[in-house]
Amino acid sequence: MPPDPPAGSRAGSRAPADPLASLAALEGVPSAFAGTRDGVDAMLRDRGLRRTPPELTGESLLRGAWASAVLEGSASELEAVRSGAGDDVARAALRVSVELLGLVPTLQRAPLQALARLHSLAGSGEVDESRLGRPRDAEAADRLRVLAGRLVAPTSAPAMLVAAVVHAELATAAPFASHNGIVARAAERLVLVSRGVDELSLLVPEEAHRRLRAEYESNLRAYAGAGGSSGVHAWLLYAAEAYAVAAEASPLQG
């Protein structure tokens, strides 16, 4: 998980009650997320005030599944995925996208169950049933428990920051036997929906990461690496930029 603040900013040896709030206070992070959220809200308001047909949500989920699959190594084209003719990786991402929004209440109530379901969907037919939805070892189980705890704990951190941390933690900890990138990107979208940033799931964050692939992958490496708080800081600034691109990739934009 992201590191706690330096010892000088803590009360004795106790971890802060709201560790995500300390991330929201990092230099440049508040303004980056505030600016992106304003832009996203304006786009959704200006283009979404008219009746938004469910087909647009479906299109967003489809584009997101394809982009996530590409980032996971799929060679399938978007139109192949649209027609159901994608490769195994694309089909895994598509299985997740079909059930994703139905997991919003589960994420809010029992986040570990929601994350396990995401992996079960992605790995269905490809991973032994005994490993579906289960952490790969005790360390991975601990990381998942900490992450789930932060998802249900009150926080003053922006919802977009929470989504970014969930994504990076799952992608870098790789807690499941397979498909961790697909699970991470699906969980990110799920947080954006469940926390009211994008209730109709019209943003396409997966496509933003595909378009920004070099920066995406380098910032995830920094998050996971020995850079500590500097890597987390860099990831959060990248994520604010990526969510702006996610709005540009929305089917609301045409």
QUINORZI-V831039 format. One record per run of one state. SS is the DSSP state (A for helix, B for strand, O for the rest). FROM is the first residue (numbers start at 1). TO is the last residue. If there is no record, write none. Layout:
BEGIN
ss=<SS SS>
from=<FROM FROM>
to=<TO TO>
END
This chain:
BEGIN
ss=<O A O A O A O A O A O A O A O A O A O A O A O A O A O A O A O>
from=<1 7 10 19 25 29 49 54 72 78 83 88 110 111 124 129 132 138 153 159 174 180 195 205 212 213 225 229 249 251 254>
to=<6 9 18 24 28 48 53 71 77 82 87 109 110 123 128 131 137 152 158 173 179 194 204 211 212 224 228 248 250 253 254>
END
